[in-house]
Amino acid sequence: MKALQDEYDLGYRNLDDRAEPSTRPLSTMLLQPRTAGFWGAGWAWEIVSCVLAVAALVAIIVVLYNYDGQPIPDWPYGITLNALISLLVTVMKAAMVFPITEGLSQLKWSWFNRGNRLSDLSLLDAASRGAVSATFVLFRFLPRHSHLVSMGCFILVVAAAIAPFVQQVINTTAQPVTAPDQSSIRVCNTSSYVDYGEGSGPGMNKVPLSTTGAIYTGLFQSAGPNSNVVTMTCPTGNCTFAPYQSLGFCSRCANITEDLTLGNTSSTSTMATYNYQLPNGFSFHTSWSSMYLMNATTGLDLIRLQTDDMPLILNFTTISAAGYGVPPQISATECALYFCVRTYEAAIQRGRYNETLTSTATLSNSSATDITEDLTLMPETCYVNGTQRPNRDNCTYSVSWLSRLAMSNSVSPLIEGQGSLFVSNRPYWSSDTMRAVYGVEGNYTDVNSMFQSLASALTTHARSAVCAASFKGTTWTTESFIHVQWPWLTLPIVLMVLTLAFLITTVIRTRNQFIWKSSPLALLFSDIAVEAPHAFERSPDLSHMEETSRKMNVWLETTMKGAKLKGVGNTTSLRSQYPFSDYLAAAWQTGEPVYKISSWSFAQVAPEYNPVNLQSKYSAHSHSI
């Protein structure tokens, strides 16, 4: 009995007795005034960490602002902007998480200002170890209205998404930029266009063989869709050119079918001979027995085309019948081939060359009476280095009269002649070039298409082979640019603000407390006094300790002798059977050990029962009274 009494000794004293050092709960002892000093001194490293996190966030914003809309920087050693931002994000996140974890660790001690389950100590300690543990603690403490702890856990959980959010901030797009490589396009703007050979006699000059090849290319319309690519140079495949001008060749045609007059030599329709004649005296005859397809010539007066002041090379007139049959489907066309100044706009995109002819309006000193005078041509609108100029003196093009004569002597014989269809489906042509002039039906559409092809082929040849001038363009290349999507920075900024608010609130609320934070020394230097009707079995098994902790409410006390955890177990067994006034006697009578209660807890539980008054009543049951 003596051993049992000693083990469950009931000790208490008068609260007015000051002989012993007072033992008070954490609400009075942990919050007791400390040595005078700055109340945030215990949080120096956390404050420095927050300053570092803010500095890293500001650095991220400054770097992104400076490179927004700029090309991706080319830094040494292969360092990229993403790597720098990732480094700053890592620093910011680490510096931001540190004060959160330390704050939660300090709140772990503050949590026991009032009685709480001992298992909360393990939960709050786990909350400061990472996002996963903080997630469980967050849902456990939200219903318990621990807002500051919940706030810290929330920051730890959401902070895991900072890196993906910041990675979304940087977006790269490919944009065209000018390249140092030079691009150029060939033009014909030399001081004088000279392209002729001597010929077999005076006045019989012919063009060189290379130009003859260009003539045949135009007549047979064999130029490819990208034949003018030979006139340009674009290293990157993406180039633009301001409006530019070049001496070249032009053609113009007119449908003069309505100017034909018909005279029949026979009244029998199937045997009639059809005579067609134009006002310039050119005629075409066809009949059932002698069916002709085309009659073409050069050098006649033009009926509808106005060639005054036009640097004319040759004119052309043709009358043709479409296919086999009488009466024929007759048509008449006249054309002119002449020198002109051609104005272009061009662009090369992804290696595809696109040149647009914008104007061929040309003024000249051409005279029909003096064919031995060199030609001088000027465009109606003058462009110099891509800029329009009001003075056309800088846009003067000269053509040697012998070059015009040689071109006329070379082309005219090729487009003069006849075609007949004496035998069905077996046409006869005076030359292969006449067959090319006729095309499908020999009408205005076919003839005009052939002359346009001829003018284009001769212009391309003049720009690429006859003249040696070039016009410089702008070379473009594709470069990746940075575009910052600022809304994605909302999360890091908000979390930074919450971190500062959490730290400031924690520092203020713990300003009068001992700052232990995550140090385990407070537990190592503490003792636990358990008040319970039965002694708790001490076991090294972790599951047993966890089970016991869930049944125990504890206070953390600090005394002059150090820190002490005070635990209270389940007290419902005796108190449910006896009024508290008879509790002590009943405990001894039933053999159940009495609480081991300190004076402060006994006075709090039953202040009306003064220990001095109870001494005489229960002296037989307690040797310590």
PECORZI-V824203 format. One record per residue. N is the residue number from 0. RES is the residue in one small letter. PSI is psi in whole degrees, 0 to 359 (999 if undefined). OMEGA is omega in whole degrees, 0 to 359 (* if undefined). Layout:
N;RES;PSI;OMEGA, N;RES;PSI;OMEGA
This chain:
0;m;322;178, 1;k;318;179, 2;a;319;179, 3;l;321;179, 4;q;319;180, 5;d;325;182, 6;e;322;182, 7;y;51;182, 8;d;131;177, 9;l;104;181, 10;g;135;176, 11;y;167;178, 12;r;168;178, 13;n;137;182, 14;l;340;180, 15;d;352;182, 16;d;118;183, 17;r;12;184, 18;a;328;182, 19;e;154;174, 20;p;138;182, 21;s;145;176, 22;t;111;185, 23;r;157;179, 24;p;171;181, 25;l;329;180, 26;s;335;177, 27;t;322;185, 28;m;316;180, 29;l;333;180, 30;l;12;181, 31;q;151;180, 32;p;142;179, 33;r;187;178, 34;t;137;183, 35;a;140;180, 36;g;178;180, 37;f;129;187, 38;w;345;178, 39;g;12;185, 40;a;328;180, 41;g;355;182, 42;w;26;185, 43;a;313;182, 44;w;325;178, 45;e;322;178, 46;i;316;177, 47;v;320;179, 48;s;319;178, 49;c;319;177, 50;v;319;178, 51;l;320;179, 52;a;318;178, 53;v;318;179, 54;a;320;178, 55;a;319;178, 56;l;317;177, 57;v;320;178, 58;a;320;178, 59;i;314;182, 60;i;317;181, 61;v;316;180, 62;v;314;180, 63;l;322;180, 64;y;319;182, 65;n;330;183, 66;y;2;178, 67;d;126;181, 68;g;9;181, 69;q;159;175, 70;p;155;177, 71;i;125;184, 72;p;147;178, 73;d;91;182, 74;w;157;181, 75;p;159;178, 76;y;21;176, 77;g;15;179, 78;i;134;182, 79;t;165;178, 80;l;322;179, 81;n;323;179, 82;a;318;179, 83;l;315;180, 84;i;320;178, 85;s;320;178, 86;l;314;180, 87;l;322;178, 88;v;319;178, 89;t;316;178, 90;v;315;181, 91;m;316;182, 92;k;316;180, 93;a;317;180, 94;a;333;180, 95;m;324;182, 96;v;328;184, 97;f;308;179, 98;p;333;178, 99;i;312;181, 100;t;321;178, 101;e;323;177, 102;g;318;177, 103;l;323;178, 104;s;321;178, 105;q;321;178, 106;l;338;176, 107;k;319;178, 108;w;320;180, 109;s;334;181, 110;w;335;182, 111;f;22;168, 112;n;328;175, 113;r;163;183, 114;g;126;177, 115;n;165;182, 116;r;140;180, 117;l;331;179, 118;s;340;177, 119;d;333;179, 120;l;318;179, 121;s;321;180, 122;l;311;182, 123;l;327;176, 124;d;322;178, 125;a;330;182, 126;a;331;183, 127;s;8;185, 128;r;354;179, 129;g;175;186, 130;a;324;183, 131;v;310;179, 132;s;321;180, 133;a;329;179, 134;t;315;179, 135;f;317;181, 136;v;323;180, 137;l;314;181, 138;f;339;177, 139;r;327;186, 140;f;344;177, 141;l;313;180, 142;p;345;183, 143;r;9;173, 144;h;34;173, 145;s;85;190, 146;h;321;183, 147;l;318;176, 148;v;317;179, 149;s;322;179, 150;m;315;179, 151;g;318;178, 152;c;320;179, 153;f;317;180, 154;i;317;179, 155;l;320;181, 156;v;312;184, 157;v;334;181, 158;a;340;178, 159;a;340;182, 160;a;4;182, 161;i;313;183, 162;a;311;177, 163;p;324;180, 164;f;315;181, 165;v;326;177, 166;q;331;178, 167;q;345;183, 168;v;320;185, 169;i;121;176, 170;n;135;180, 171;t;137;177, 172;t;147;179, 173;a;127;181, 174;q;147;177, 175;p;137;176, 176;v;156;179, 177;t;143;180, 178;a;153;180, 179;p;342;180, 180;d;142;182, 181;q;137;173, 182;s;148;182, 183;s;161;177, 184;i;137;184, 185;r;136;176, 186;v;163;179, 187;c;92;179, 188;n;39;178, 189;t;171;183, 190;s;329;179, 191;s;132;178, 192;y;115;181, 193;v;116;181, 194;d;83;180, 195;y;160;174, 196;g;174;185, 197;e;323;183, 198;g;181;183, 199;s;354;180, 200;g;177;179, 201;p;135;179, 202;g;6;182, 203;m;29;181, 204;n;145;178, 205;k;159;179, 206;v;160;177, 207;p;166;184, 208;l;323;180, 209;s;324;179, 210;t;326;176, 211;t;320;176, 212;g;321;178, 213;a;325;178, 214;i;315;180, 215;y;323;177, 216;t;318;179, 217;g;319;182, 218;l;319;182, 219;f;2;178, 220;q;44;183, 221;s;5;178, 222;a;136;179, 223;g;167;181, 224;p;339;180, 225;n;32;182, 226;s;334;181, 227;n;3;178, 228;v;334;181, 229;v;347;182, 230;t;359;185, 231;m;159;175, 232;t;122;181, 233;c;101;187, 234;p;326;186, 235;t;351;183, 236;g;3;177, 237;n;106;183, 238;c;152;175, 239;t;152;181, 240;f;132;174, 241;a;165;179, 242;p;131;180, 243;y;163;185, 244;q;152;181, 245;s;144;172, 246;l;139;181, 247;g;201;181, 248;f;145;179, 249;c;160;177, 250;s;156;178, 251;r;134;182, 252;c;157;179, 253;a;143;177, 254;n;115;183, 255;i;29;181, 256;t;323;181, 257;e;345;179, 258;d;359;179, 259;l;144;172, 260;t;141;185, 261;l;135;175, 262;g;123;180, 263;n;139;176, 264;t;352;180, 265;s;146;181, 266;s;343;178, 267;t;119;189, 268;s;322;183, 269;t;337;182, 270;m;9;185, 271;a;150;173, 272;t;130;184, 273;y;121;177, 274;n;117;178, 275;y;139;184, 276;q;144;178, 277;l;161;180, 278;p;336;180, 279;n;6;176, 280;g;355;180, 281;f;139;186, 282;s;167;181, 283;f;129;182, 284;h;137;175, 285;t;151;179, 286;s;175;178, 287;w;325;183, 288;s;333;180, 289;s;84;186, 290;m;123;179, 291;y;150;180, 292;l;324;184, 293;m;148;170, 294;n;122;186, 295;a;149;180, 296;t;172;177, 297;t;164;173, 298;g;354;179, 299;l;162;176, 300;d;142;178, 301;l;144;186, 302;i;313;184, 303;r;330;182, 304;l;135;177, 305;q;118;183, 306;t;17;179, 307;d;136;181, 308;d;17;178, 309;m;128;179, 310;p;71;189, 311;l;137;173, 312;i;310;178, 313;l;158;170, 314;n;161;189, 315;f;139;178, 316;t;137;179, 317;t;146;169, 318;i;133;186, 319;s;158;176, 320;a;139;183, 321;a;108;172, 322;g;197;187, 323;y;126;177, 324;g;158;178, 325;v;132;357, 326;p;151;186, 327;p;157;170, 328;q;92;191, 329;i;149;174, 330;s;155;179, 331;a;139;183, 332;t;143;173, 333;e;145;183, 334;c;160;176, 335;a;137;175, 336;l;128;186, 337;y;164;174, 338;f;149;178, 339;c;167;172, 340;v;119;185, 341;r;132;179, 342;t;131;186, 343;y;160;161, 344;e;137;185, 345;a;153;175, 346;a;147;177, 347;i;118;181, 348;q;122;180, 349;r;39;178, 350;g;359;180, 351;r;122;185, 352;y;129;180, 353;n;111;180, 354;e;129;183, 355;t;126;176, 356;l;119;184, 357;t;335;182, 358;s;147;173, 359;t;11;182, 360;a;124;187, 361;t;140;172, 362;l;146;182, 363;s;170;177, 364;n;22;185, 365;s;140;178, 366;s;135;180, 367;a;345;184, 368;t;328;183, 369;d;93;183, 370;i;356;179, 371;t;12;179, 372;e;135;177, 373;d;147;182, 374;l;144;174, 375;t;124;184, 376;l;145;175, 377;m;137;176, 378;p;156;177, 379;e;326;176, 380;t;124;186, 381;c;132;175, 382;y;130;176, 383;v;118;183, 384;n;40;177, 385;g;0;182, 386;t;134;180, 387;q;134;180, 388;r;138;180, 389;p;333;181, 390;n;121;183, 391;r;6;180, 392;d;333;179, 393;n;1;181, 394;c;52;181, 395;t;131;181, 396;y;135;182, 397;s;141;180, 398;v;127;178, 399;s;136;182, 400;w;331;178, 401;l;330;177, 402;s;321;177, 403;r;318;181, 404;l;318;181, 405;a;322;179, 406;m;319;179, 407;s;318;180, 408;n;332;183, 409;s;326;186, 410;v;319;188, 411;s;314;181, 412;p;336;183, 413;l;339;183, 414;i;17;174, 415;e;135;178, 416;g;193;185, 417;q;164;172, 418;g;141;183, 419;s;163;179, 420;l;66;181, 421;f;329;177, 422;v;132;183, 423;s;132;177, 424;n;14;176, 425;r;74;182, 426;p;155;177, 427;y;135;179, 428;w;144;180, 429;s;337;175, 430;s;160;178, 431;d;329;179, 432;t;328;176, 433;m;324;176, 434;r;323;177, 435;a;324;178, 436;v;321;182, 437;y;320;179, 438;g;237;183, 439;v;308;183, 440;e;357;178, 441;g;14;182, 442;n;189;184, 443;y;319;182, 444;t;314;181, 445;d;315;183, 446;v;319;180, 447;n;321;178, 448;s;320;180, 449;m;317;182, 450;f;324;176, 451;q;320;177, 452;s;319;180, 453;l;314;180, 454;a;321;180, 455;s;317;180, 456;a;319;179, 457;l;323;179, 458;t;316;179, 459;t;319;178, 460;h;319;180, 461;a;319;182, 462;r;325;186, 463;s;335;187, 464;a;321;185, 465;v;313;181, 466;c;157;183, 467;a;17;183, 468;a;161;178, 469;s;156;179, 470;f;127;184, 471;k;141;178, 472;g;193;179, 473;t;125;180, 474;t;132;182, 475;w;147;173, 476;t;165;182, 477;t;130;180, 478;e;145;181, 479;s;130;179, 480;f;153;181, 481;i;131;174, 482;h;120;184, 483;v;126;176, 484;q;89;189, 485;w;326;181, 486;p;335;181, 487;w;346;178, 488;l;358;182, 489;t;315;182, 490;l;308;179, 491;p;321;181, 492;i;315;180, 493;v;317;179, 494;l;325;178, 495;m;319;178, 496;v;317;178, 497;l;323;178, 498;t;315;178, 499;l;317;179, 500;a;320;179, 501;f;314;182, 502;l;316;181, 503;i;316;180, 504;t;318;180, 505;t;317;180, 506;v;318;180, 507;i;317;184, 508;r;336;180, 509;t;21;186, 510;r;335;180, 511;n;15;181, 512;q;160;170, 513;f;130;185, 514;i;101;180, 515;w;328;179, 516;k;234;187, 517;s;8;181, 518;s;132;177, 519;p;356;184, 520;l;330;180, 521;a;323;177, 522;l;323;182, 523;l;328;180, 524;f;6;182, 525;s;164;175, 526;d;158;180, 527;i;124;176, 528;a;119;185, 529;v;126;176, 530;e;113;182, 531;a;154;179, 532;p;340;178, 533;h;147;177, 534;a;139;177, 535;f;135;179, 536;e;127;178, 537;r;124;183, 538;s;140;177, 539;p;357;181, 540;d;128;184, 541;l;319;181, 542;s;325;178, 543;h;320;179, 544;m;321;178, 545;e;319;179, 546;e;317;179, 547;t;321;182, 548;s;332;180, 549;r;346;180, 550;k;5;189, 551;m;129;171, 552;n;137;185, 553;v;152;168, 554;w;151;175, 555;l;119;181, 556;e;151;171, 557;t;126;180, 558;t;180;177, 559;m;342;179, 560;k;359;179, 561;g;189;181, 562;a;150;182, 563;k;131;174, 564;l;127;180, 565;k;120;184, 566;g;145;178, 567;v;124;181, 568;g;199;182, 569;n;120;185, 570;t;22;187, 571;t;344;188, 572;s;307;182, 573;l;320;184, 574;r;338;177, 575;s;345;183, 576;q;332;186, 577;y;149;167, 578;p;153;186, 579;f;335;179, 580;s;331;179, 581;d;11;187, 582;y;316;184, 583;l;317;180, 584;a;319;180, 585;a;325;179, 586;a;316;179, 587;w;324;181, 588;q;324;181, 589;t;357;182, 590;g;7;180, 591;e;130;185, 592;p;145;181, 593;v;155;177, 594;y;144;172, 595;k;93;194, 596;i;134;173, 597;s;165;186, 598;s;322;183, 599;w;320;181, 600;s;323;179, 601;f;317;180, 602;a;327;178, 603;q;319;183, 604;v;315;183, 605;a;77;183, 606;p;337;182, 607;e;345;179, 608;y;94;179, 609;n;133;181, 610;p;330;180, 611;v;319;180, 612;n;329;181, 613;l;351;187, 614;q;315;183, 615;s;327;184, 616;k;323;185, 617;y;32;182, 618;s;331;182, 619;a;348;185, 620;h;356;182, 621;s;126;181, 622;h;348;182, 623;s;356;180, 624;i;999;*
